[in-house]
Amino acid sequence: MINFVLLISRQGKVRLTKWYSPYTQKERTKVIRELSGLIITRGPKLCNFVEWRGYKVVYRRYASLYFCMCIDADDNELEVLEIIHHFVEILDRYFGSVCELDLIFNFHKCRFPIYAGLLHTG
């Protein structure tokens, strides 16, 4: 199960979040701070999976953005990498070669591909 989705810039700025598990605002802030520091500092040759608090965080970098998904420990990491790639392809089709500025200035439009594309795949 996907617990949350984070899109983070290389500078550590949050560009988009979607929470599927209940977190308070304080917990969300702490999670974002922890994971952005952990993921951004990892080398490019390291694995795209991180064990964190009994969960797995799967991430992939596209240009200047990190697409991160937190999943249960027993979920398939490779499948989640495919989901991330599928989401990026959806954003590319929706925006026509998506970039970080599209997410900044049209963040409200990014939620539609999450709902329509990610949740209805299969």
MMTF fields as JSON, N, C-alpha, C and O atoms, coordinates in Angstrom:
{
  "mmtfVersion": "1.0.0",
  "mmtfProducer": "UNKNOWN",
  "numBonds": 487,
  "numAtoms": 488,
  "numGroups": 122,
  "numChains": 1,
  "numModels": 1,
  "chainsPerModel": [1],
  "groupsPerChain": [122],
  "chainIdList": ["A"],
  "bondAtomList": [4, 2, 8, 6, 12, 10, 16, 14, 20, 18, 24, 22, 28, 26, 32, 30, 36, 34, 40, 38, 44, 42, 48, 46, 52, 50, 56, 54, 60, 58, 64, 62, 68, 66, 72, 70, 76, 74, 80, 78, 84, 82, 88, 86, 92, 90, 96, 94, 100, 98, 104, 102, 108, 106, 112, 110, 116, 114, 120, 118, 124, 122, 128, 126, 132, 130, 136, 134, 140, 138, 144, 142, 148, 146, 152, 150, 156, 154, 160, 158, 164, 162, 168, 166, 172, 170, 176, 174, 180, 178, 184, 182, 188, 186, 192, 190, 196, 194, 200, 198, 204, 202, 208, 206, 212, 210, 216, 214, 220, 218, 224, 222, 228, 226, 232, 230, 236, 234, 240, 238, 244, 242, 248, 246, 252, 250, 256, 254, 260, 258, 264, 262, 268, 266, 272, 270, 276, 274, 280, 278, 284, 282, 288, 286, 292, 290, 296, 294, 300, 298, 304, 302, 308, 306, 312, 310, 316, 314, 320, 318, 324, 322, 328, 326, 332, 330, 336, 334, 340, 338, 344, 342, 348, 346, 352, 350, 356, 354, 360, 358, 364, 362, 368, 366, 372, 370, 376, 374, 380, 378, 384, 382, 388, 386, 392, 390, 396, 394, 400, 398, 404, 402, 408, 406, 412, 410, 416, 414, 420, 418, 424, 422, 428, 426, 432, 430, 436, 434, 440, 438, 444, 442, 448, 446, 452, 450, 456, 454, 460, 458, 464, 462, 468, 466, 472, 470, 476, 474, 480, 478, 484, 482],
  "bondOrderList": [1, 1, 1, 1, 1, 1, 1, 1, 1, 1, 1, 1, 1, 1, 1, 1, 1, 1, 1, 1, 1, 1, 1, 1, 1, 1, 1, 1, 1, 1, 1, 1, 1, 1, 1, 1, 1, 1, 1, 1, 1, 1, 1, 1, 1, 1, 1, 1, 1, 1, 1, 1, 1, 1, 1, 1, 1, 1, 1, 1, 1, 1, 1, 1, 1, 1, 1, 1, 1, 1, 1, 1, 1, 1, 1, 1, 1, 1, 1, 1, 1, 1, 1, 1, 1, 1, 1, 1, 1, 1, 1, 1, 1, 1, 1, 1, 1, 1, 1, 1, 1, 1, 1, 1, 1, 1, 1, 1, 1, 1, 1, 1, 1, 1, 1, 1, 1, 1, 1, 1, 1],
  "groupList": [{"groupName": "MET", "atomNameList": ["N", "CA", "C", "O"], "elementList": ["N", "C", "C", "O"], "formalChargeList": [0, 0, 0, 0], "bondAtomList": [1, 0, 2, 1, 3, 2], "bondOrderList": [1, 1, 2], "singleLetterCode": "M", "chemCompType": "L-PEPTIDE LINKING"}, {"groupName": "ILE", "atomNameList": ["N", "CA", "C", "O"], "elementList": ["N", "C", "C", "O"], "formalChargeList": [0, 0, 0, 0], "bondAtomList": [1, 0, 2, 1, 3, 2], "bondOrderList": [1, 1, 2], "singleLetterCode": "I", "chemCompType": "L-PEPTIDE LINKING"}, {"groupName": "ASN", "atomNameList": ["N", "CA", "C", "O"], "elementList": ["N", "C", "C", "O"], "formalChargeList": [0, 0, 0, 0], "bondAtomList": [1, 0, 2, 1, 3, 2], "bondOrderList": [1, 1, 2], "singleLetterCode": "N", "chemCompType": "L-PEPTIDE LINKING"}, {"groupName": "PHE", "atomNameList": ["N", "CA", "C", "O"], "elementList": ["N", "C", "C", "O"], "formalChargeList": [0, 0, 0, 0], "bondAtomList": [1, 0, 2, 1, 3, 2], "bondOrderList": [1, 1, 2], "singleLetterCode": "F", "chemCompType": "L-PEPTIDE LINKING"}, {"groupName": "VAL", "atomNameList": ["N", "CA", "C", "O"], "elementList": ["N", "C", "C", "O"], "formalChargeList": [0, 0, 0, 0], "bondAtomList": [1, 0, 2, 1, 3, 2], "bondOrderList": [1, 1, 2], "singleLetterCode": "V", "chemCompType": "L-PEPTIDE LINKING"}, {"groupName": "LEU", "atomNameList": ["N", "CA", "C", "O"], "elementList": ["N", "C", "C", "O"], "formalChargeList": [0, 0, 0, 0], "bondAtomList": [1, 0, 2, 1, 3, 2], "bondOrderList": [1, 1, 2], "singleLetterCode": "L", "chemCompType": "L-PEPTIDE LINKING"}, {"groupName": "SER", "atomNameList": ["N", "CA", "C", "O"], "elementList": ["N", "C", "C", "O"], "formalChargeList": [0, 0, 0, 0], "bondAtomList": [1, 0, 2, 1, 3, 2], "bondOrderList": [1, 1, 2], "singleLetterCode": "S", "chemCompType": "L-PEPTIDE LINKING"}, {"groupName": "ARG", "atomNameList": ["N", "CA", "C", "O"], "elementList": ["N", "C", "C", "O"], "formalChargeList": [0, 0, 0, 0], "bondAtomList": [1, 0, 2, 1, 3, 2], "bondOrderList": [1, 1, 2], "singleLetterCode": "R", "chemCompType": "L-PEPTIDE LINKING"}, {"groupName": "GLN", "atomNameList": ["N", "CA", "C", "O"], "elementList": ["N", "C", "C", "O"], "formalChargeList": [0, 0, 0, 0], "bondAtomList": [1, 0, 2, 1, 3, 2], "bondOrderList": [1, 1, 2], "singleLetterCode": "Q", "chemCompType": "L-PEPTIDE LINKING"}, {"groupName": "GLY", "atomNameList": ["N", "CA", "C", "O"], "elementList": ["N", "C", "C", "O"], "formalChargeList": [0, 0, 0, 0], "bondAtomList": [1, 0, 2, 1, 3, 2], "bondOrderList": [1, 1, 2], "singleLetterCode": "G", "chemCompType": "PEPTIDE LINKING"}, {"groupName": "LYS", "atomNameList": ["N", "CA", "C", "O"], "elementList": ["N", "C", "C", "O"], "formalChargeList": [0, 0, 0, 0], "bondAtomList": [1, 0, 2, 1, 3, 2], "bondOrderList": [1, 1, 2], "singleLetterCode": "K", "chemCompType": "L-PEPTIDE LINKING"}, {"groupName": "THR", "atomNameList": ["N", "CA", "C", "O"], "elementList": ["N", "C", "C", "O"], "formalChargeList": [0, 0, 0, 0], "bondAtomList": [1, 0, 2, 1, 3, 2], "bondOrderList": [1, 1, 2], "singleLetterCode": "T", "chemCompType": "L-PEPTIDE LINKING"}, {"groupName": "TRP", "atomNameList": ["N", "CA", "C", "O"], "elementList": ["N", "C", "C", "O"], "formalChargeList": [0, 0, 0, 0], "bondAtomList": [1, 0, 2, 1, 3, 2], "bondOrderList": [1, 1, 2], "singleLetterCode": "W", "chemCompType": "L-PEPTIDE LINKING"}, {"groupName": "TYR", "atomNameList": ["N", "CA", "C", "O"], "elementList": ["N", "C", "C", "O"], "formalChargeList": [0, 0, 0, 0], "bondAtomList": [1, 0, 2, 1, 3, 2], "bondOrderList": [1, 1, 2], "singleLetterCode": "Y", "chemCompType": "L-PEPTIDE LINKING"}, {"groupName": "PRO", "atomNameList": ["N", "CA", "C", "O"], "elementList": ["N", "C", "C", "O"], "formalChargeList": [0, 0, 0, 0], "bondAtomList": [1, 0, 2, 1, 3, 2], "bondOrderList": [1, 1, 2], "singleLetterCode": "P", "chemCompType": "L-PEPTIDE LINKING"}, {"groupName": "GLU", "atomNameList": ["N", "CA", "C", "O"], "elementList": ["N", "C", "C", "O"], "formalChargeList": [0, 0, 0, 0], "bondAtomList": [1, 0, 2, 1, 3, 2], "bondOrderList": [1, 1, 2], "singleLetterCode": "E", "chemCompType": "L-PEPTIDE LINKING"}, {"groupName": "CYS", "atomNameList": ["N", "CA", "C", "O"], "elementList": ["N", "C", "C", "O"], "formalChargeList": [0, 0, 0, 0], "bondAtomList": [1, 0, 2, 1, 3, 2], "bondOrderList": [1, 1, 2], "singleLetterCode": "C", "chemCompType": "L-PEPTIDE LINKING"}, {"groupName": "ALA", "atomNameList": ["N", "CA", "C", "O"], "elementList": ["N", "C", "C", "O"], "formalChargeList": [0, 0, 0, 0], "bondAtomList": [1, 0, 2, 1, 3, 2], "bondOrderList": [1, 1, 2], "singleLetterCode": "A", "chemCompType": "L-PEPTIDE LINKING"}, {"groupName": "ASP", "atomNameList": ["N", "CA", "C", "O"], "elementList": ["N", "C", "C", "O"], "formalChargeList": [0, 0, 0, 0], "bondAtomList": [1, 0, 2, 1, 3, 2], "bondOrderList": [1, 1, 2], "singleLetterCode": "D", "chemCompType": "L-PEPTIDE LINKING"}, {"groupName": "HIS", "atomNameList": ["N", "CA", "C", "O"], "elementList": ["N", "C", "C", "O"], "formalChargeList": [0, 0, 0, 0], "bondAtomList": [1, 0, 2, 1, 3, 2], "bondOrderList": [1, 1, 2], "singleLetterCode": "H", "chemCompType": "L-PEPTIDE LINKING"}],
  "groupTypeList": [0, 1, 2, 3, 4, 5, 5, 1, 6, 7, 8, 9, 10, 4, 7, 5, 11, 10, 12, 13, 6, 14, 13, 11, 8, 10, 15, 7, 11, 10, 4, 1, 7, 15, 5, 6, 9, 5, 1, 1, 11, 7, 9, 14, 10, 5, 16, 2, 3, 4, 15, 12, 7, 9, 13, 10, 4, 4, 13, 7, 7, 13, 17, 6, 5, 13, 3, 16, 0, 16, 1, 18, 17, 18, 18, 2, 15, 5, 15, 4, 5, 15, 1, 1, 19, 19, 3, 4, 15, 1, 5, 18, 7, 13, 3, 9, 6, 4, 16, 15, 5, 18, 5, 1, 3, 2, 3, 19, 10, 16, 7, 3, 14, 1, 13, 17, 9, 5, 5, 19, 11, 9],
  "groupIdList": [1, 2, 3, 4, 5, 6, 7, 8, 9, 10, 11, 12, 13, 14, 15, 16, 17, 18, 19, 20, 21, 22, 23, 24, 25, 26, 27, 28, 29, 30, 31, 32, 33, 34, 35, 36, 37, 38, 39, 40, 41, 42, 43, 44, 45, 46, 47, 48, 49, 50, 51, 52, 53, 54, 55, 56, 57, 58, 59, 60, 61, 62, 63, 64, 65, 66, 67, 68, 69, 70, 71, 72, 73, 74, 75, 76, 77, 78, 79, 80, 81, 82, 83, 84, 85, 86, 87, 88, 89, 90, 91, 92, 93, 94, 95, 96, 97, 98, 99, 100, 101, 102, 103, 104, 105, 106, 107, 108, 109, 110, 111, 112, 113, 114, 115, 116, 117, 118, 119, 120, 121, 122],
  "secStructList": [7, 3, 3, 3, 3, 3, 3, 3, 3, 6, 6, 1, 7, 3, 3, 3, 3, 3, 3, 1, 1, 7, 7, 7, 2, 2, 2, 2, 2, 2, 2, 2, 2, 2, 2, 2, 2, 2, 2, 2, 6, 1, 7, 6, 6, 1, 7, 1, 3, 3, 3, 3, 6, 6, 3, 3, 3, 3, 3, 3, 3, 3, 6, 6, 3, 3, 3, 3, 3, 3, 3, 3, 6, 6, 1, 7, 2, 2, 2, 2, 2, 2, 2, 2, 2, 2, 2, 2, 2, 2, 2, 2, 2, 2, 2, 6, 1, 7, 7, 2, 2, 2, 2, 2, 2, 6, 2, 2, 2, 2, 2, 2, 2, 0, 0, 0, 0, 0, 6, 6, 7, 7],
  "xCoordList": [0.833, 0.0, 0.884, 1.881, 0.521, 1.236, 0.735, -0.468, 1.663, 1.3, 1.314, 0.463, 2.293, 2.319, 3.226, 4.081, 3.016, 3.814, 4.409, 3.704, 5.705, 6.389, 7.136, 7.772, 7.064, 7.913, 8.762, 8.244, 10.076, 11.011, 12.05, 12.538, 12.39, 13.435, 14.806, 14.92, 15.842, 17.216, 17.598, 18.483, 16.955, 17.233, 16.459, 16.618, 15.626, 14.868, 13.509, 12.857, 13.072, 11.758, 10.681, 10.848, 9.603, 8.499, 7.684, 7.259, 7.473, 6.702, 5.298, 4.382, 5.121, 3.797, 3.789, 4.768, 2.689, 2.517, 1.116, 0.17, 1.005, -0.305, -0.189, 0.644, -1.026, -0.97, -2.142, -3.295, -1.854, -2.888, -3.07, -4.002, -2.203, -2.303, -2.436, -1.954, -3.084, -3.297, -2.02, -1.454, -1.583, -0.448, -0.894, -1.591, -0.496, -0.769, 0.16, 1.128, -0.131, 0.72, 2.141, 3.107, 2.266, 3.588, 4.35, 5.545, 3.664, 4.294, 4.691, 5.765, 3.832, 4.14, 5.398, 6.258, 5.497, 6.679, 7.937, 8.969, 7.855, 9.003, 9.375, 10.556, 8.38, 8.615, 9.301, 10.282, 8.794, 9.369, 10.806, 11.675, 11.063, 12.422, 13.374, 14.472, 12.949, 13.789, 14.086, 15.242, 13.031, 13.213, 13.932, 14.741, 13.657, 14.36, 15.851, 16.672, 16.212, 17.628, 18.266, 19.415, 17.531, 18.051, 18.23, 19.267, 17.237, 17.249, 18.165, 18.9, 18.132, 18.925, 20.421, 21.196, 20.83, 22.262, 22.787, 23.995, 21.921, 22.377, 23.053, 22.659, 24.059, 24.788, 23.974, 23.046, 24.315, 23.547, 23.714, 22.89, 24.769, 24.992, 24.381, 24.477, 23.759, 23.122, 21.734, 21.134, 21.25, 19.936, 18.835, 18.982, 17.753, 16.63, 15.607, 14.488, 15.969, 15.086, 15.754, 16.954, 14.977, 15.487, 14.524, 13.314, 15.06, 14.222, 14.141, 15.152, 12.907, 12.688, 11.475, 10.364, 11.693, 10.616, 9.707, 8.496, 10.253, 9.442, 8.754, 7.997, 9.002, 8.464, 9.619, 10.787, 9.28, 10.273, 9.919, 8.752, 10.928, 10.736, 11.429, 12.628, 10.665, 11.176, 11.194, 10.202, 12.318, 12.417, 13.141, 13.859, 12.931, 13.638, 13.779, 12.857, 14.942, 15.184, 14.941, 15.448, 14.162, 13.942, 14.322, 13.678, 15.363, 15.882, 16.177, 17.03, 15.503, 15.802, 14.803, 14.789, 13.972, 12.951, 13.141, 13.495, 12.898, 12.854, 11.393, 10.65, 10.988, 9.645, 9.761, 10.433, 9.114, 9.257, 7.901, 6.896, 7.893, 6.688, 7.062, 8.026, 6.305, 6.492, 5.504, 4.299, 6.027, 5.194, 5.406, 6.341, 4.544, 4.701, 5.942, 6.389, 6.491, 7.754, 7.662, 8.671, 6.48, 6.354, 5.906, 5.664, 5.79, 5.41, 6.6, 7.752, 6.307, 7.321, 7.906, 7.2, 9.201, 9.862, 9.924, 9.761, 10.16, 10.275, 8.945, 8.911, 7.875, 6.558, 6.318, 5.73, 6.772, 6.603, 7.464, 7.048, 8.656, 9.465, 8.719, 8.776, 8.025, 7.218, 6.053, 5.714, 5.448, 4.355, 4.867, 4.213, 6.046, 6.64, 6.888, 6.566, 7.465, 7.741, 6.433, 6.364, 5.421, 4.114, 3.542, 2.981, 3.686, 3.21, 3.934, 3.309, 5.248, 6.018, 5.555, 5.437, 5.295, 4.782, 3.417, 3.143, 2.568, 1.259, 1.437, 0.779, 2.33, 2.589, 3.15, 2.787, 4.033, 4.579, 3.472, 3.45, 2.564, 1.462, 0.516, 0.003, 0.298, -0.641, -0.101, -0.838, 1.186, 1.784, 2.58, 2.896, 2.911, 3.781, 5.203, 5.656, 5.91, 7.276, 7.303, 7.704, 6.875, 6.738, 8.091, 9.111, 8.089, 9.289, 8.881, 7.696, 9.868, 9.6, 8.687, 7.852, 8.841, 7.994, 6.521, 5.644, 6.244, 4.853, 4.249, 3.093, 5.041, 4.549, 4.39, 3.484, 5.263, 5.193, 3.968, 3.201, 3.786, 2.724, 1.385, 0.359, 1.383, 0.139, -0.044, -0.519, 0.333, 0.274, -1.14, -1.311, -2.144, -3.527, -3.88, -4.739, -3.225, -3.485, -2.753, -3.126, -1.724, -0.963, -1.752, -1.481, -2.707, -3.511, -4.393, -4.651, -4.853, -5.704, -4.995, -5.576, -3.763, -3.099, -2.883, -2.897, -2.684, -2.53, -3.821, -3.8, -4.938, -6.211, -6.578, -6.931, -6.495, -6.965, -6.007, -6.44, -4.724, -3.771, -3.245, -3.206, -2.843, -2.237, -3.254, -3.026, -4.347, -5.293, -6.14, -6.745, -6.195, -7.025, -6.2, -6.694, -4.951, -4.134, -4.458, -4.954, -4.167, -4.335, -5.11, -5.329],
  "yCoordList": [-1.178, 0.0, 1.25, 1.315, 2.206, 3.48, 4.32, 4.543, 4.784, 5.606, 7.089, 7.849, 7.496, 8.877, 9.009, 8.162, 10.104, 10.444, 11.823, 12.747, 11.955, 13.24, 13.555, 12.676, 14.783, 15.284, 16.382, 17.392, 16.18, 17.077, 17.537, 16.741, 18.819, 19.343, 18.993, 18.564, 19.178, 18.914, 19.817, 19.472, 20.955, 21.886, 21.524, 22.183, 20.489, 20.057, 20.704, 20.549, 21.425, 22.071, 21.078, 20.368, 21.05, 20.149, 20.756, 21.909, 19.975, 20.456, 19.875, 20.498, 18.682, 18.072, 16.978, 16.248, 16.868, 15.77, 15.206, 15.92, 13.932, 13.275, 12.224, 11.321, 12.348, 11.47, 10.5, 10.921, 9.209, 8.183, 7.573, 6.798, 7.909, 7.468, 8.706, 9.779, 8.563, 9.74, 10.182, 9.435, 11.379, 12.012, 13.409, 14.096, 13.826, 15.203, 16.13, 15.678, 17.411, 18.371, 18.343, 18.454, 18.197, 18.137, 16.893, 16.969, 15.753, 14.521, 14.654, 14.204, 15.267, 15.448, 16.287, 15.962, 17.357, 18.218, 17.446, 17.581, 16.646, 15.85, 14.801, 14.605, 14.131, 13.122, 13.756, 13.217, 14.888, 15.561, 15.972, 15.791, 16.517, 16.943, 15.743, 15.802, 14.66, 13.465, 12.875, 12.634, 12.646, 11.97, 12.828, 12.312, 14.112, 14.951, 14.971, 14.902, 15.064, 15.019, 13.685, 13.631, 12.61, 11.268, 10.993, 10.479, 11.329, 10.978, 11.884, 11.405, 13.17, 14.113, 13.88, 14.098, 13.441, 13.251, 11.907, 11.675, 11.03, 9.72, 9.876, 10.707, 9.073, 9.114, 8.534, 7.758, 8.907, 8.437, 6.944, 6.35, 6.337, 4.913, 4.017, 2.792, 4.609, 3.823, 3.365, 3.923, 2.356, 1.779, 2.827, 3.75, 2.688, 3.625, 3.233, 3.745, 2.342, 1.908, 2.231, 2.013, 2.752, 3.072, 2.49, 2.705, 1.756, 1.3, 2.429, 3.01, 2.73, 3.888, 3.631, 3.442, 3.624, 3.477, 2.276, 2.375, 1.171, -0.014, -0.011, -0.932, 1.001, 1.095, 1.069, 1.047, 1.071, 1.262, 2.54, 2.809, 3.309, 4.499, 4.225, 3.953, 4.3, 4.082, 5.441, 6.17, 5.778, 7.096, 6.974, 6.009, 7.971, 8.052, 9.519, 10.314, 9.855, 11.246, 11.421, 10.66, 12.431, 12.853, 14.323, 15.162, 14.636, 16.006, 16.537, 15.984, 17.585, 18.182, 17.773, 18.362, 16.773, 16.354, 14.91, 14.036, 14.689, 13.34, 12.963, 13.67, 11.858, 11.319, 10.189, 9.189, 10.34, 9.391, 8.818, 9.528, 7.518, 6.864, 6.012, 5.248, 6.143, 5.33, 4.169, 4.375, 2.948, 1.752, 0.858, 1.059, -0.114, -1.09, -1.937, -2.069, -2.506, -3.247, -4.473, -4.897, -5.047, -6.259, -5.996, -6.946, -4.746, -4.409, -4.547, -4.559, -4.649, -4.842, -3.495, -2.646, -3.316, -2.048, -1.786, -0.651, -2.843, -2.667, -2.239, -1.452, -2.759, -2.345, -0.861, -0.147, -0.409, 0.998, 1.888, 2.992, 1.423, 2.185, 2.338, 3.396, 1.297, 1.374, 2.349, 3.081, 2.361, 3.299, 4.734, 5.606, 4.972, 6.315, 6.716, 7.831, 5.795, 6.098, 6.36, 7.262, 5.58, 5.772, 7.149, 7.83, 7.549, 8.864, 9.981, 10.96, 9.839, 10.844, 10.893, 11.974, 9.738, 9.72, 10.401, 11.112, 10.189, 10.851, 12.365, 13.112, 12.812, 14.254, 14.811, 15.916, 14.061, 14.5, 14.679, 15.669, 13.731, 13.844, 14.986, 15.693, 15.148, 16.171, 17.579, 18.461, 17.794, 19.119, 19.289, 20.42, 18.211, 18.304, 18.547, 19.692, 17.506, 17.586, 18.386, 19.549, 17.743, 18.38, 18.833, 18.182, 19.94, 20.424, 20.904, 20.956, 21.248, 21.666, 22.893, 23.005, 23.798, 25.002, 24.668, 25.347, 23.617, 23.184, 22.792, 23.102, 22.109, 21.679, 22.854, 22.862, 23.842, 25.005, 25.853, 26.208, 26.175, 27.104, 26.432, 27.108, 25.121, 24.395, 23.223, 22.161, 23.413, 22.305, 21.741, 20.547, 22.585, 22.121, 21.179, 20.311, 21.345, 20.467, 19.136, 18.165, 19.079, 17.838, 16.797, 15.602, 17.224, 16.272, 15.427, 14.26, 15.997, 15.233, 13.994, 12.91, 14.106, 12.885, 11.854, 10.653, 12.311, 11.348, 10.557, 9.328, 11.263, 10.581, 9.739, 8.567, 10.327, 9.65, 8.562, 7.472, 8.848, 7.903, 6.885, 5.694, 7.324, 6.412, 5.499, 4.295, 6.044, 5.253, 4.338, 3.396, 4.595, 3.778, 2.915, 2.5, 2.643, 1.779, 0.331, -0.001, -0.51, -1.935, -2.65, -3.856],
  "zCoordList": [0.0, 0.0, 0.0, 0.719, -0.784, -0.804, 0.366, 0.509, 1.203, 2.355, 2.018, 2.48, 1.204, 0.743, -0.46, -0.719, -1.194, -2.372, -2.12, -1.714, -2.362, -2.214, -3.499, -4.081, -3.937, -5.011, -4.41, -3.932, -4.435, -3.769, -4.777, -5.58, -4.736, -5.619, -5.053, -3.905, -5.86, -5.394, -4.237, -3.455, -4.113, -3.022, -1.755, -0.727, -1.815, -0.651, -0.505, 0.528, -1.521, -1.465, -1.919, -2.91, -1.19, -1.512, -2.645, -2.569, -3.686, -4.835, -4.874, -5.412, -4.306, -4.286, -3.227, -3.072, -2.506, -1.552, -1.701, -2.035, -1.449, -1.376, -0.284, -0.365, 0.735, 1.909, 1.864, 1.765, 1.935, 1.939, 3.324, 3.537, 4.259, 5.649, 6.527, 6.165, 7.675, 8.529, 9.241, 10.04, 8.949, 9.613, 10.04, 9.293, 11.233, 11.644, 10.872, 10.262, 10.898, 10.19, 10.742, 9.987, 12.046, 12.669, 12.202, 11.915, 12.126, 11.643, 10.175, 9.776, 9.379, 7.957, 7.775, 6.956, 8.537, 8.451, 8.823, 8.166, 9.864, 10.303, 9.257, 8.969, 8.69, 7.652, 6.45, 5.939, 6.001, 4.833, 5.105, 4.251, 6.273, 6.627, 6.659, 6.107, 7.306, 7.401, 6.031, 5.681, 5.263, 3.98, 2.952, 2.181, 2.925, 1.949, 2.261, 1.346, 3.532, 3.895, 3.579, 3.142, 3.795, 3.546, 2.057, 1.64, 1.267, -0.156, -0.967, -1.831, -0.704, -1.495, -1.321, -2.253, -0.144, 0.116, -0.373, -0.339, -0.821, -1.314, -2.674, -3.492, -2.886, -4.147, -5.289, -5.061, -6.519, -7.674, -7.955, -8.65, -7.422, -7.676, -6.605, -6.693, -5.604, -4.553, -4.987, -5.905, -4.316, -4.58, -4.399, -3.597, -5.131, -5.049, -3.993, -4.0, -3.096, -2.021, -0.697, -0.531, 0.246, 1.576, 2.604, 2.521, 3.568, 4.673, 5.684, 6.077, 6.101, 6.963, 7.853, 7.358, 9.161, 10.153, 9.907, 10.107, 9.486, 9.227, 7.876, 7.566, 7.074, 5.716, 4.725, 5.112, 3.459, 2.403, 1.67, 1.386, 1.373, 0.553, -0.773, -0.821, -1.83, -3.181, -3.856, -3.829, -4.459, -5.087, -6.414, -6.675, -7.229, -8.51, -8.864, -8.682, -9.369, -9.75, -11.24, -12.065, -11.563, -12.943, -13.008, -12.378, -13.765, -13.874, -12.479, -11.785, -12.055, -10.748, -9.668, -8.587, -9.948, -8.979, -8.541, -9.333, -7.266, -6.713, -6.513, -5.83, -7.104, -6.934, -5.92, -6.176, -4.779, -3.671, -3.298, -3.254, -3.03, -2.528, -1.333, -1.379, -0.277, 0.919, 0.842, 0.695, 0.944, 0.829, 2.043, 2.818, 2.201, 3.266, 3.008, 1.869, 4.071, 3.983, 3.082, 2.52, 2.936, 2.131, 0.696, -0.048, 0.292, -1.081, -2.025, -1.593, -3.304, -4.339, -4.772, -5.316, -4.524, -4.842, -6.342, -6.79, -7.113, -8.567, -9.184, -10.129, -8.646, -9.123, -8.824, -9.637, -7.667, -7.301, -8.194, -8.545, -8.567, -9.528, -10.849, -11.476, -11.27, -12.487, -12.317, -13.247, -11.142, -10.874, -10.948, -11.519, -10.364, -10.421, -11.869, -12.278, -12.643, -14.053, -14.814, -15.649, -14.522, -15.162, -14.813, -15.671, -13.555, -13.123, -13.873, -14.284, -14.053, -14.791, -16.247, -16.824, -16.838, -18.211, -18.304, -19.272, -17.311, -17.289, -17.211, -17.934, -16.326, -16.213, -17.517, -17.921, -18.182, -19.47, -20.499, -21.229, -20.554, -21.509, -21.135, -22.003, -19.855, -19.383, -19.617, -20.059, -19.321, -19.448, -20.736, -21.107, -21.425, -22.589, -22.136, -22.111, -21.782, -21.249, -19.943, -19.913, -18.894, -17.586, -17.046, -17.273, -16.337, -15.656, -14.263, -13.934, -13.463, -12.087, -12.03, -11.133, -12.975, -12.989, -13.205, -12.67, -13.994, -14.159, -12.818, -12.531, -12.004, -10.697, -9.743, -8.91, -9.862, -8.975, -9.298, -8.403, -10.571, -10.948, -11.228, -11.301, -11.384, -11.669, -10.722, -11.125, -9.46, -8.514, -8.381, -8.135, -8.541, -8.445, -9.595, -9.441, -10.747, -11.883, -11.759, -12.417, -10.929, -10.761, -9.992, -10.109, -9.221, -8.447, -9.371, -9.075, -10.476, -11.385, -11.925, -11.884, -12.43, -12.898, -11.791, -12.056, -10.554, -9.46, -9.297, -9.216, -9.249, -9.058, -10.279, -10.144, -11.452, -12.658, -13.131, -13.503, -13.119, -13.679, -12.707, -13.015, -11.551, -10.588, -9.936, -9.822, -9.517, -8.75, -9.616, -9.105, -10.914, -11.786, -12.732, -13.78, -12.376, -13.222, -12.91, -11.834, -13.868, -13.58, -14.625, -14.514]
}
